[in-house]
Amino acid sequence: MLGFLKLTLLLMGSLLLTTMALADLVVRERPAKLTLPAEYDSAKKYPLVVLLHGYGSNANQTDAYLGGTRLQNKWDYILLTPEGTEDTSGRRFWNAAPECCDFGRTGVDDSSYLQELIQLASKSYSIDPNRIIVIGHSNGGFMAHRLACDAPQLFSTIIPFAGVAAMDPDLCDAKGDLPNIIHIHGDADDVVPYLGSEFFLSAEESVQRWALRHQCQESVSIPNAKKTTPGDRGQSIDIQTYFDCASEKNVELWRVREGSHVPNFNFGFIDLISPVLTK
């Protein structure tokens, strides 16, 4: 873990030289860092990528792990990296679902906070409203599902990674203009199991619920459609795509074969999902 933290600090320190880091955006006395690409032009519209960390992690660690700042200039997007609140043990969390991860029952309303934060960013900077993407890992993945339920019209694509939807289907009343869904999950995840448990919904049922909301009629599975990293060392990713949807959006399940809760993407996660940045 110490090695990972040192690498995080080294990456963040060097990358700030090639990107424009701005003053924090503040909503409800909670600051969040927004970073612009190096050649930001206010006359141009940019995708907004929102990264949500996992329970006990933080924005900087998740940014380094997923390659948010590292790949920002390559794909030319604005990056927003908010922080969850700290619980009594000092671990940051998002209040996403009864299962995860407001264990102290504080009742903090992270959903409306994040919506307000994204709206503030959109008013303050040149953001394309049709390319607002949320990527959430673990507890952040739960939170991404929650945002898609609470404010589906605000987002173009939701990418929950190693985090599932709330078990109670009545907690999601998403209607109208729904976002694209790309759910990514390792099938060897022993923290939030791919097949679910008595505590968590499965990855497959999480995606099936979205397919029903999108009124998708068919699905197809493509084995070995992608790799977590280029070359032979990367883990295979099987992709199940739901199509012929009334919403005319995409609903996908990416199954990382033998993937843990934290698969190795060699800091290139953004490269994998880059098509959603250019649509």
C-alpha atoms as an extended CHARMM CRD file, in Angstrom:
* protein
*
       279  EXT
         1         1  MET       CA              0.0000000000        0.0000000000        0.0000000000  PROA      1               0.0000000000
         2         2  LEU       CA              2.8550000000        2.4140000000        0.8330000000  PROA      2               0.0000000000
         3         3  GLY       CA              4.3630000000        1.7580000000       -2.5830000000  PROA      3               0.0000000000
         4         4  PHE       CA              1.0450000000        2.5860000000       -4.2440000000  PROA      4               0.0000000000
         5         5  LEU       CA              0.7530000000        5.8350000000       -2.2600000000  PROA      5               0.0000000000
         6         6  LYS       CA              4.2890000000        6.8790000000       -3.2150000000  PROA      6               0.0000000000
         7         7  LEU       CA              3.5400000000        6.1610000000       -6.8660000000  PROA      7               0.0000000000
         8         8  THR       CA              0.3310000000        8.1770000000       -6.5820000000  PROA      8               0.0000000000
         9         9  LEU       CA              2.2020000000       11.2080000000       -5.2400000000  PROA      9               0.0000000000
        10        10  LEU       CA              4.8880000000       10.9580000000       -7.9160000000  PROA      10              0.0000000000
        11        11  LEU       CA              2.3070000000       10.7210000000      -10.6810000000  PROA      11              0.0000000000
        12        12  MET       CA              0.2160000000       13.5800000000       -9.3830000000  PROA      12              0.0000000000
        13        13  GLY       CA              3.2420000000       15.8220000000       -8.8600000000  PROA      13              0.0000000000
        14        14  SER       CA              4.6310000000       15.3300000000      -12.3610000000  PROA      14              0.0000000000
        15        15  LEU       CA              1.2700000000       15.5550000000      -14.1210000000  PROA      15              0.0000000000
        16        16  LEU       CA              0.3660000000       18.9150000000      -12.6120000000  PROA      16              0.0000000000
        17        17  LEU       CA              3.1280000000       20.3350000000      -14.7910000000  PROA      17              0.0000000000
        18        18  THR       CA              1.2290000000       19.4350000000      -17.9710000000  PROA      18              0.0000000000
        19        19  THR       CA             -2.3410000000       20.1900000000      -16.8870000000  PROA      19              0.0000000000
        20        20  MET       CA             -4.0050000000       23.2800000000      -15.4950000000  PROA      20              0.0000000000
        21        21  ALA       CA             -5.1670000000       22.6570000000      -11.9030000000  PROA      21              0.0000000000
        22        22  LEU       CA             -7.7590000000       25.1660000000      -10.7480000000  PROA      22              0.0000000000
        23        23  ALA       CA             -9.0550000000       26.3770000000       -7.4280000000  PROA      23              0.0000000000
        24        24  ASP       CA            -11.4580000000       23.9670000000       -5.8100000000  PROA      24              0.0000000000
        25        25  LEU       CA            -15.1380000000       24.1250000000       -6.6470000000  PROA      25              0.0000000000
        26        26  VAL       CA            -17.0440000000       24.3790000000       -3.3780000000  PROA      26              0.0000000000
        27        27  VAL       CA            -20.6010000000       23.2030000000       -2.7420000000  PROA      27              0.0000000000
        28        28  ARG       CA            -22.0020000000       22.8870000000        0.7890000000  PROA      28              0.0000000000
        29        29  GLU       CA            -18.5400000000       23.7210000000        2.1890000000  PROA      29              0.0000000000
        30        30  ARG       CA            -17.1230000000       20.6260000000        0.4680000000  PROA      30              0.0000000000
        31        31  PRO       CA            -14.3070000000       21.3800000000       -2.0020000000  PROA      31              0.0000000000
        32        32  ALA       CA            -13.6580000000       19.3120000000       -5.1140000000  PROA      32              0.0000000000
        33        33  LYS       CA            -10.7260000000       19.7100000000       -7.4850000000  PROA      33              0.0000000000
        34        34  LEU       CA            -11.4770000000       20.4740000000      -11.1090000000  PROA      34              0.0000000000
        35        35  THR       CA             -8.6310000000       20.1780000000      -13.6180000000  PROA      35              0.0000000000
        36        36  LEU       CA             -8.5940000000       21.5200000000      -17.1590000000  PROA      36              0.0000000000
        37        37  PRO       CA             -6.6070000000       20.1190000000      -20.0790000000  PROA      37              0.0000000000
        38        38  ALA       CA             -3.3940000000       21.9980000000      -20.8140000000  PROA      38              0.0000000000
        39        39  GLU       CA             -4.7880000000       23.7020000000      -23.9290000000  PROA      39              0.0000000000
        40        40  TYR       CA             -8.2230000000       24.5260000000      -22.5560000000  PROA      40              0.0000000000
        41        41  ASP       CA            -10.1930000000       26.8290000000      -24.8570000000  PROA      41              0.0000000000
        42        42  SER       CA            -13.3930000000       28.3620000000      -23.4900000000  PROA      42              0.0000000000
        43        43  ALA       CA            -14.7760000000       28.5480000000      -27.0220000000  PROA      43              0.0000000000
        44        44  LYS       CA            -14.7330000000       24.7530000000      -27.2740000000  PROA      44              0.0000000000
        45        45  LYS       CA            -17.0240000000       22.2280000000      -25.5710000000  PROA      45              0.0000000000
        46        46  TYR       CA            -15.3550000000       19.4740000000      -23.5310000000  PROA      46              0.0000000000
        47        47  PRO       CA            -16.4800000000       16.1860000000      -21.9910000000  PROA      47              0.0000000000
        48        48  LEU       CA            -16.6370000000       16.1900000000      -18.2030000000  PROA      48              0.0000000000
        49        49  VAL       CA            -15.2800000000       13.1140000000      -16.4270000000  PROA      49              0.0000000000
        50        50  VAL       CA            -16.2750000000       12.7230000000      -12.7760000000  PROA      50              0.0000000000
        51        51  LEU       CA            -14.1980000000       10.2020000000      -10.7930000000  PROA      51              0.0000000000
        52        52  LEU       CA            -15.6880000000        8.7840000000       -7.5850000000  PROA      52              0.0000000000
        53        53  HSD       CA            -13.3540000000        6.9680000000       -5.1970000000  PROA      53              0.0000000000
        54        54  GLY       CA            -14.0840000000        3.8500000000       -3.1700000000  PROA      54              0.0000000000
        55        55  TYR       CA            -14.6670000000        3.4620000000        0.5610000000  PROA      55              0.0000000000
        56        56  GLY       CA            -11.5310000000        4.3390000000        2.5150000000  PROA      56              0.0000000000
        57        57  SER       CA             -9.7870000000        5.6660000000       -0.5790000000  PROA      57              0.0000000000
        58        58  ASN       CA             -9.6070000000        9.2520000000       -1.8380000000  PROA      58              0.0000000000
        59        59  ALA       CA             -9.7060000000       11.2930000000       -5.0260000000  PROA      59              0.0000000000
        60        60  ASN       CA             -5.9350000000       11.3570000000       -5.6120000000  PROA      60              0.0000000000
        61        61  GLN       CA             -5.4870000000        7.5940000000       -5.2480000000  PROA      61              0.0000000000
        62        62  THR       CA             -8.4000000000        6.8520000000       -7.5680000000  PROA      62              0.0000000000
        63        63  ASP       CA             -7.2070000000        9.4250000000      -10.0970000000  PROA      63              0.0000000000
        64        64  ALA       CA             -3.7630000000        7.7920000000      -10.2110000000  PROA      64              0.0000000000
        65        65  TYR       CA             -5.2060000000        4.2540000000      -10.3930000000  PROA      65              0.0000000000
        66        66  LEU       CA             -7.5980000000        5.0010000000      -13.2590000000  PROA      66              0.0000000000
        67        67  GLY       CA             -5.3050000000        7.4060000000      -15.1240000000  PROA      67              0.0000000000
        68        68  GLY       CA             -7.6550000000       10.3980000000      -14.9940000000  PROA      68              0.0000000000
        69        69  THR       CA             -5.0420000000       13.1670000000      -14.9450000000  PROA      69              0.0000000000
        70        70  ARG       CA             -2.4230000000       11.1070000000      -16.7600000000  PROA      70              0.0000000000
        71        71  LEU       CA             -4.6190000000       10.6960000000      -19.8630000000  PROA      71              0.0000000000
        72        72  GLN       CA             -6.4540000000       14.0120000000      -19.7030000000  PROA      72              0.0000000000
        73        73  ASN       CA             -4.5380000000       15.7810000000      -22.4580000000  PROA      73              0.0000000000
        74        74  LYS       CA             -4.6650000000       12.7070000000      -24.6910000000  PROA      74              0.0000000000
        75        75  TRP       CA             -8.4730000000       12.6130000000      -24.6590000000  PROA      75              0.0000000000
        76        76  ASP       CA             -9.0630000000       16.3230000000      -24.0060000000  PROA      76              0.0000000000
        77        77  TYR       CA            -11.5950000000       16.3430000000      -21.1730000000  PROA      77              0.0000000000
        78        78  ILE       CA            -12.2790000000       18.2840000000      -17.9980000000  PROA      78              0.0000000000
        79        79  LEU       CA            -11.7400000000       16.2440000000      -14.8330000000  PROA      79              0.0000000000
        80        80  LEU       CA            -13.6920000000       16.5720000000      -11.5920000000  PROA      80              0.0000000000
        81        81  THR       CA            -12.4600000000       14.6280000000       -8.5530000000  PROA      81              0.0000000000
        82        82  PRO       CA            -14.6850000000       15.1220000000       -5.4770000000  PROA      82              0.0000000000
        83        83  GLU       CA            -14.1370000000       13.6330000000       -2.0350000000  PROA      83              0.0000000000
        84        84  GLY       CA            -16.6090000000       11.7290000000        0.0940000000  PROA      84              0.0000000000
        85        85  THR       CA            -17.0410000000       12.6820000000        3.7420000000  PROA      85              0.0000000000
        86        86  GLU       CA            -15.0270000000       11.0340000000        6.5080000000  PROA      86              0.0000000000
        87        87  ASP       CA            -16.6650000000        8.5790000000        8.8850000000  PROA      87              0.0000000000
        88        88  THR       CA            -15.7200000000        8.1720000000       12.5410000000  PROA      88              0.0000000000
        89        89  SER       CA            -12.7870000000        5.9480000000       11.5720000000  PROA      89              0.0000000000
        90        90  GLY       CA            -11.4200000000        8.5830000000        9.1930000000  PROA      90              0.0000000000
        91        91  ARG       CA            -12.4160000000        6.6960000000        6.0440000000  PROA      91              0.0000000000
        92        92  ARG       CA            -14.0510000000        8.5810000000        3.2030000000  PROA      92              0.0000000000
        93        93  PHE       CA            -17.3560000000        7.2570000000        1.8610000000  PROA      93              0.0000000000
        94        94  TRP       CA            -20.3540000000        7.9780000000       -0.3460000000  PROA      94              0.0000000000
        95        95  ASN       CA            -23.8770000000        7.4470000000        0.9650000000  PROA      95              0.0000000000
        96        96  ALA       CA            -24.9310000000        5.5160000000       -2.1050000000  PROA      96              0.0000000000
        97        97  ALA       CA            -27.2270000000        2.7170000000       -0.9200000000  PROA      97              0.0000000000
        98        98  PRO       CA            -28.3090000000        1.1040000000        2.3540000000  PROA      98              0.0000000000
        99        99  GLU       CA            -25.6080000000       -1.5090000000        1.7550000000  PROA      99              0.0000000000
       100       100  CYS       CA            -22.7600000000        0.9330000000        1.1020000000  PROA      100             0.0000000000
       101       101  CYS       CA            -21.2480000000        2.8540000000        2.6550000000  PROA      101             0.0000000000
       102       102  ASP       CA            -22.7670000000        5.2260000000        5.2330000000  PROA      102             0.0000000000
       103       103  PHE       CA            -22.1090000000        2.7330000000        8.0080000000  PROA      103             0.0000000000
       104       104  GLY       CA            -22.4420000000        5.4270000000       10.6740000000  PROA      104             0.0000000000
       105       105  ARG       CA            -25.9210000000        6.3280000000        9.3620000000  PROA      105             0.0000000000
       106       106  THR       CA            -25.0920000000       10.0270000000        9.0100000000  PROA      106             0.0000000000
       107       107  GLY       CA            -27.6870000000       10.4580000000        6.2670000000  PROA      107             0.0000000000
       108       108  VAL       CA            -25.4390000000       12.7730000000        4.2340000000  PROA      108             0.0000000000
       109       109  ASP       CA            -27.0730000000       13.5000000000        0.8860000000  PROA      109             0.0000000000
       110       110  ASP       CA            -24.2350000000       12.8060000000       -1.5240000000  PROA      110             0.0000000000
       111       111  SER       CA            -26.5380000000       12.4430000000       -4.5090000000  PROA      111             0.0000000000
       112       112  SER       CA            -27.8040000000       16.0190000000       -4.4540000000  PROA      112             0.0000000000
       113       113  TYR       CA            -24.3330000000       17.2850000000       -3.4860000000  PROA      113             0.0000000000
       114       114  LEU       CA            -22.7500000000       15.6890000000       -6.5600000000  PROA      114             0.0000000000
       115       115  GLN       CA            -25.5560000000       16.8880000000       -8.8160000000  PROA      115             0.0000000000
       116       116  GLU       CA            -25.0710000000       20.4580000000       -7.5830000000  PROA      116             0.0000000000
       117       117  LEU       CA            -21.3110000000       20.1490000000       -8.0110000000  PROA      117             0.0000000000
       118       118  ILE       CA            -21.6490000000       18.9930000000      -11.6050000000  PROA      118             0.0000000000
       119       119  GLN       CA            -24.1490000000       21.7510000000      -12.3470000000  PROA      119             0.0000000000
       120       120  LEU       CA            -21.7300000000       24.3250000000      -10.9050000000  PROA      120             0.0000000000
       121       121  ALA       CA            -18.9020000000       22.9670000000      -13.0320000000  PROA      121             0.0000000000
       122       122  SER       CA            -21.1330000000       23.1260000000      -16.1180000000  PROA      122             0.0000000000
       123       123  LYS       CA            -22.0140000000       26.7710000000      -15.4240000000  PROA      123             0.0000000000
       124       124  SER       CA            -18.4130000000       27.7450000000      -14.7270000000  PROA      124             0.0000000000
       125       125  TYR       CA            -16.5870000000       25.9840000000      -17.5620000000  PROA      125             0.0000000000
       126       126  SER       CA            -17.1320000000       25.0000000000      -21.1720000000  PROA      126             0.0000000000
       127       127  ILE       CA            -18.6560000000       21.5400000000      -20.7150000000  PROA      127             0.0000000000
       128       128  ASP       CA            -20.6410000000       19.6100000000      -23.2990000000  PROA      128             0.0000000000
       129       129  PRO       CA            -23.9340000000       18.6610000000      -21.5920000000  PROA      129             0.0000000000
       130       130  ASN       CA            -24.1550000000       15.6140000000      -23.8590000000  PROA      130             0.0000000000
       131       131  ARG       CA            -20.8190000000       14.2240000000      -22.6380000000  PROA      131             0.0000000000
       132       132  ILE       CA            -20.9510000000       14.1330000000      -18.8440000000  PROA      132             0.0000000000
       133       133  ILE       CA            -19.4990000000       10.8190000000      -17.6820000000  PROA      133             0.0000000000
       134       134  VAL       CA            -19.3630000000        9.4280000000      -14.1480000000  PROA      134             0.0000000000
       135       135  ILE       CA            -16.8220000000        6.7240000000      -13.3330000000  PROA      135             0.0000000000
       136       136  GLY       CA            -17.0570000000        5.2100000000       -9.8660000000  PROA      136             0.0000000000
       137       137  HSD       CA            -14.9210000000        2.5080000000       -8.2800000000  PROA      137             0.0000000000
       138       138  SER       CA            -16.2640000000        0.2580000000       -5.4920000000  PROA      138             0.0000000000
       139       139  ASN       CA            -18.3160000000        2.5390000000       -3.1880000000  PROA      139             0.0000000000
       140       140  GLY       CA            -18.0030000000        5.0680000000       -6.0140000000  PROA      140             0.0000000000
       141       141  GLY       CA            -19.5690000000        2.4790000000       -8.3310000000  PROA      141             0.0000000000
       142       142  PHE       CA            -22.5460000000        2.1800000000       -5.9900000000  PROA      142             0.0000000000
       143       143  MET       CA            -22.7420000000        5.9900000000       -6.0860000000  PROA      143             0.0000000000
       144       144  ALA       CA            -22.6480000000        6.0290000000       -9.8850000000  PROA      144             0.0000000000
       145       145  HSD       CA            -25.6570000000        3.6830000000       -9.9720000000  PROA      145             0.0000000000
       146       146  ARG       CA            -27.4090000000        5.9710000000       -7.4850000000  PROA      146             0.0000000000
       147       147  LEU       CA            -26.7920000000        9.0670000000       -9.6050000000  PROA      147             0.0000000000
       148       148  ALA       CA            -28.1780000000        7.3230000000      -12.6740000000  PROA      148             0.0000000000
       149       149  CYS       CA            -31.3340000000        6.5920000000      -10.6810000000  PROA      149             0.0000000000
       150       150  ASP       CA            -31.7240000000       10.0550000000       -9.1650000000  PROA      150             0.0000000000
       151       151  ALA       CA            -30.7640000000       12.3010000000      -12.0910000000  PROA      151             0.0000000000
       152       152  PRO       CA            -30.5870000000       10.2040000000      -15.2730000000  PROA      152             0.0000000000
       153       153  GLN       CA            -31.0140000000       13.2110000000      -17.5700000000  PROA      153             0.0000000000
       154       154  LEU       CA            -27.8520000000       14.8550000000      -16.2050000000  PROA      154             0.0000000000
       155       155  PHE       CA            -25.4490000000       12.1970000000      -17.5080000000  PROA      155             0.0000000000
       156       156  SER       CA            -24.5300000000       10.7720000000      -20.8900000000  PROA      156             0.0000000000
       157       157  THR       CA            -22.7610000000        7.6890000000      -19.5230000000  PROA      157             0.0000000000
       158       158  ILE       CA            -22.4810000000        6.0250000000      -16.1260000000  PROA      158             0.0000000000
       159       159  ILE       CA            -19.5710000000        3.6330000000      -15.5640000000  PROA      159             0.0000000000
       160       160  PRO       CA            -19.8430000000        1.7520000000      -12.2520000000  PROA      160             0.0000000000
       161       161  PHE       CA            -16.7490000000       -0.3460000000      -11.6340000000  PROA      161             0.0000000000
       162       162  ALA       CA            -16.6940000000       -3.0090000000       -8.8730000000  PROA      162             0.0000000000
       163       163  GLY       CA            -19.8220000000       -1.5080000000       -7.3230000000  PROA      163             0.0000000000
       164       164  VAL       CA            -23.4250000000       -2.6080000000       -7.8140000000  PROA      164             0.0000000000
       165       165  ALA       CA            -26.9550000000       -1.2200000000       -7.6650000000  PROA      165             0.0000000000
       166       166  ALA       CA            -28.9770000000       -1.1190000000       -4.4570000000  PROA      166             0.0000000000
       167       167  MET       CA            -30.6600000000       -4.4220000000       -3.6570000000  PROA      167             0.0000000000
       168       168  ASP       CA            -34.0770000000       -2.8080000000       -3.2200000000  PROA      168             0.0000000000
       169       169  PRO       CA            -35.3660000000       -2.0340000000       -6.7520000000  PROA      169             0.0000000000
       170       170  ASP       CA            -37.8610000000        0.4820000000       -5.3790000000  PROA      170             0.0000000000
       171       171  LEU       CA            -34.9610000000        2.7980000000       -4.5250000000  PROA      171             0.0000000000
       172       172  CYS       CA            -34.4750000000        3.5140000000       -8.2280000000  PROA      172             0.0000000000
       173       173  ASP       CA            -37.1640000000        5.3740000000      -10.1430000000  PROA      173             0.0000000000
       174       174  ALA       CA            -35.1700000000        6.3690000000      -13.2120000000  PROA      174             0.0000000000
       175       175  LYS       CA            -37.3940000000        7.4960000000      -16.0790000000  PROA      175             0.0000000000
       176       176  GLY       CA            -37.1890000000        9.6060000000      -19.1930000000  PROA      176             0.0000000000
       177       177  ASP       CA            -33.8350000000       10.2810000000      -20.8310000000  PROA      177             0.0000000000
       178       178  LEU       CA            -31.6270000000        7.5200000000      -19.4170000000  PROA      178             0.0000000000
       179       179  PRO       CA            -27.8090000000        7.4440000000      -19.6650000000  PROA      179             0.0000000000
       180       180  ASN       CA            -25.6650000000        4.8100000000      -21.2910000000  PROA      180             0.0000000000
       181       181  ILE       CA            -24.6070000000        2.1650000000      -18.7580000000  PROA      181             0.0000000000
       182       182  ILE       CA            -21.2300000000        0.4020000000      -18.7970000000  PROA      182             0.0000000000
       183       183  HSD       CA            -20.8830000000       -1.7650000000      -15.7010000000  PROA      183             0.0000000000
       184       184  ILE       CA            -17.3720000000       -3.2110000000      -15.2050000000  PROA      184             0.0000000000
       185       185  HSD       CA            -16.6980000000       -5.9960000000      -12.7080000000  PROA      185             0.0000000000
       186       186  GLY       CA            -14.0410000000       -8.6020000000      -12.0040000000  PROA      186             0.0000000000
       187       187  ASP       CA            -15.4880000000      -12.0970000000      -11.6510000000  PROA      187             0.0000000000
       188       188  ALA       CA            -12.9520000000      -12.8820000000       -8.8960000000  PROA      188             0.0000000000
       189       189  ASP       CA            -13.8730000000       -9.8150000000       -6.8390000000  PROA      189             0.0000000000
       190       190  ASP       CA            -13.9650000000      -10.9160000000       -3.1990000000  PROA      190             0.0000000000
       191       191  VAL       CA            -15.1010000000       -7.5400000000       -1.8150000000  PROA      191             0.0000000000
       192       192  VAL       CA            -18.2030000000       -6.9420000000       -3.9450000000  PROA      192             0.0000000000
       193       193  PRO       CA            -18.7170000000      -10.3950000000       -5.5020000000  PROA      193             0.0000000000
       194       194  TYR       CA            -19.5800000000      -10.5480000000       -9.1830000000  PROA      194             0.0000000000
       195       195  LEU       CA            -22.3020000000      -13.1180000000       -8.4530000000  PROA      195             0.0000000000
       196       196  GLY       CA            -23.6360000000      -11.1460000000       -5.5130000000  PROA      196             0.0000000000
       197       197  SER       CA            -24.1440000000      -12.2260000000       -1.9040000000  PROA      197             0.0000000000
       198       198  GLU       CA            -26.5970000000      -11.8520000000        0.9400000000  PROA      198             0.0000000000
       199       199  PHE       CA            -25.3510000000       -8.2520000000        1.2220000000  PROA      199             0.0000000000
       200       200  PHE       CA            -24.9260000000       -7.1840000000       -2.4160000000  PROA      200             0.0000000000
       201       201  LEU       CA            -26.7980000000       -7.4860000000       -5.6890000000  PROA      201             0.0000000000
       202       202  SER       CA            -24.9140000000       -9.2980000000       -8.4450000000  PROA      202             0.0000000000
       203       203  ALA       CA            -23.2550000000       -7.4540000000      -11.3090000000  PROA      203             0.0000000000
       204       204  GLU       CA            -25.4910000000       -9.2480000000      -13.7940000000  PROA      204             0.0000000000
       205       205  GLU       CA            -28.7460000000       -8.3270000000      -12.0630000000  PROA      205             0.0000000000
       206       206  SER       CA            -27.5700000000       -4.7320000000      -11.6640000000  PROA      206             0.0000000000
       207       207  VAL       CA            -27.1880000000       -4.4990000000      -15.4360000000  PROA      207             0.0000000000
       208       208  GLN       CA            -30.3500000000       -6.4650000000      -16.2020000000  PROA      208             0.0000000000
       209       209  ARG       CA            -32.3630000000       -3.9230000000      -14.2460000000  PROA      209             0.0000000000
       210       210  TRP       CA            -30.9500000000       -1.1520000000      -16.4330000000  PROA      210             0.0000000000
       211       211  ALA       CA            -31.7200000000       -3.1750000000      -19.5510000000  PROA      211             0.0000000000
       212       212  LEU       CA            -35.3420000000       -3.3910000000      -18.4020000000  PROA      212             0.0000000000
       213       213  ARG       CA            -35.5180000000        0.3510000000      -17.7460000000  PROA      213             0.0000000000
       214       214  HSD       CA            -34.0800000000        1.0040000000      -21.2000000000  PROA      214             0.0000000000
       215       215  GLN       CA            -36.5820000000       -1.5120000000      -22.6240000000  PROA      215             0.0000000000
       216       216  CYS       CA            -33.8870000000       -3.4870000000      -24.4190000000  PROA      216             0.0000000000
       217       217  GLN       CA            -35.1340000000       -6.4780000000      -26.3850000000  PROA      217             0.0000000000
       218       218  GLU       CA            -31.9980000000       -8.4990000000      -27.1360000000  PROA      218             0.0000000000
       219       219  SER       CA            -28.4780000000       -9.1110000000      -25.8780000000  PROA      219             0.0000000000
       220       220  VAL       CA            -25.2820000000      -10.6030000000      -27.2400000000  PROA      220             0.0000000000
       221       221  SER       CA            -22.0840000000      -11.6740000000      -25.4690000000  PROA      221             0.0000000000
       222       222  ILE       CA            -18.6470000000      -11.2100000000      -26.9960000000  PROA      222             0.0000000000
       223       223  PRO       CA            -15.8420000000      -13.1030000000      -25.2220000000  PROA      223             0.0000000000
       224       224  ASN       CA            -12.3660000000      -11.5840000000      -25.0760000000  PROA      224             0.0000000000
       225       225  ALA       CA            -13.6460000000       -8.3140000000      -26.5150000000  PROA      225             0.0000000000
       226       226  LYS       CA            -11.0000000000       -6.2360000000      -24.7240000000  PROA      226             0.0000000000
       227       227  LYS       CA             -7.9490000000       -6.5450000000      -22.4780000000  PROA      227             0.0000000000
       228       228  THR       CA             -7.3280000000       -4.6990000000      -19.2290000000  PROA      228             0.0000000000
       229       229  THR       CA             -3.9050000000       -3.7440000000      -20.5840000000  PROA      229             0.0000000000
       230       230  PRO       CA             -2.4170000000       -3.9840000000      -24.0850000000  PROA      230             0.0000000000
       231       231  GLY       CA             -0.6580000000       -7.1980000000      -25.0360000000  PROA      231             0.0000000000
       232       232  ASP       CA             -0.7860000000      -10.7510000000      -23.7590000000  PROA      232             0.0000000000
       233       233  ARG       CA             -0.4830000000       -9.8760000000      -20.0630000000  PROA      233             0.0000000000
       234       234  GLY       CA             -3.8250000000       -8.1010000000      -19.8700000000  PROA      234             0.0000000000
       235       235  GLN       CA             -6.8520000000       -9.8880000000      -18.4420000000  PROA      235             0.0000000000
       236       236  SER       CA             -9.6460000000      -10.7000000000      -20.8580000000  PROA      236             0.0000000000
       237       237  ILE       CA            -12.8610000000       -8.6960000000      -20.7390000000  PROA      237             0.0000000000
       238       238  ASP       CA            -16.0910000000      -10.3170000000      -21.9530000000  PROA      238             0.0000000000
       239       239  ILE       CA            -18.7300000000       -7.7990000000      -23.0000000000  PROA      239             0.0000000000
       240       240  GLN       CA            -22.4650000000       -8.4390000000      -22.8920000000  PROA      240             0.0000000000
       241       241  THR       CA            -24.3420000000       -5.7870000000      -24.8480000000  PROA      241             0.0000000000
       242       242  TYR       CA            -28.0780000000       -5.1910000000      -24.6580000000  PROA      242             0.0000000000
       243       243  PHE       CA            -29.5350000000       -3.7230000000      -27.8300000000  PROA      243             0.0000000000
       244       244  ASP       CA            -32.7460000000       -2.8350000000      -29.6390000000  PROA      244             0.0000000000
       245       245  CYS       CA            -33.4980000000       -0.5550000000      -26.6780000000  PROA      245             0.0000000000
       246       246  ALA       CA            -36.3610000000        1.9380000000      -26.6900000000  PROA      246             0.0000000000
       247       247  SER       CA            -33.9960000000        4.5080000000      -25.2020000000  PROA      247             0.0000000000
       248       248  GLU       CA            -31.5810000000        4.1360000000      -28.1490000000  PROA      248             0.0000000000
       249       249  LYS       CA            -28.7600000000        4.0120000000      -25.5890000000  PROA      249             0.0000000000
       250       250  ASN       CA            -26.1840000000        1.3470000000      -24.7690000000  PROA      250             0.0000000000
       251       251  VAL       CA            -26.3340000000       -1.0030000000      -21.7830000000  PROA      251             0.0000000000
       252       252  GLU       CA            -23.2440000000       -3.1580000000      -21.2920000000  PROA      252             0.0000000000
       253       253  LEU       CA            -21.6920000000       -5.5200000000      -18.7670000000  PROA      253             0.0000000000
       254       254  TRP       CA            -17.9010000000       -5.8800000000      -18.9280000000  PROA      254             0.0000000000
       255       255  ARG       CA            -16.7830000000       -9.0220000000      -17.1160000000  PROA      255             0.0000000000
       256       256  VAL       CA            -13.0810000000       -8.9680000000      -16.2640000000  PROA      256             0.0000000000
       257       257  ARG       CA            -11.9900000000      -12.6050000000      -16.2940000000  PROA      257             0.0000000000
       258       258  GLU       CA            -10.2020000000      -13.5170000000      -13.0540000000  PROA      258             0.0000000000
       259       259  GLY       CA            -10.3680000000       -9.8350000000      -12.1890000000  PROA      259             0.0000000000
       260       260  SER       CA            -10.0730000000       -8.8180000000       -8.5430000000  PROA      260             0.0000000000
       261       261  HSD       CA            -11.6810000000       -5.8280000000       -6.8350000000  PROA      261             0.0000000000
       262       262  VAL       CA             -8.7470000000       -3.7710000000       -8.1110000000  PROA      262             0.0000000000
       263       263  PRO       CA             -7.6000000000       -5.1670000000      -11.4780000000  PROA      263             0.0000000000
       264       264  ASN       CA             -4.4300000000       -3.8370000000      -13.0520000000  PROA      264             0.0000000000
       265       265  PHE       CA             -5.1830000000       -1.4130000000      -15.8880000000  PROA      265             0.0000000000
       266       266  ASN       CA             -1.6150000000       -0.0940000000      -15.9590000000  PROA      266             0.0000000000
       267       267  PHE       CA             -3.0710000000        3.3900000000      -15.3490000000  PROA      267             0.0000000000
       268       268  GLY       CA             -4.8860000000        3.1560000000      -18.6970000000  PROA      268             0.0000000000
       269       269  PHE       CA             -8.5080000000        2.7180000000      -17.6560000000  PROA      269             0.0000000000
       270       270  ILE       CA             -9.5380000000        5.8970000000      -19.4910000000  PROA      270             0.0000000000
       271       271  ASP       CA             -8.1250000000        4.4720000000      -22.7310000000  PROA      271             0.0000000000
       272       272  LEU       CA            -10.5110000000        1.5080000000      -22.3890000000  PROA      272             0.0000000000
       273       273  ILE       CA            -13.6270000000        3.6520000000      -22.0930000000  PROA      273             0.0000000000
       274       274  SER       CA            -12.4220000000        6.4380000000      -24.4110000000  PROA      274             0.0000000000
       275       275  PRO       CA            -15.1990000000        5.9800000000      -27.0300000000  PROA      275             0.0000000000
       276       276  VAL       CA            -17.7240000000        7.5510000000      -24.6330000000  PROA      276             0.0000000000
       277       277  LEU       CA            -15.5770000000       10.7080000000      -24.5710000000  PROA      277             0.0000000000
       278       278  THR       CA            -15.7820000000       11.2800000000      -28.2850000000  PROA      278             0.0000000000
       279       279  LYS       CA            -19.4470000000       10.5150000000      -28.9860000000  PROA      279             0.0000000000
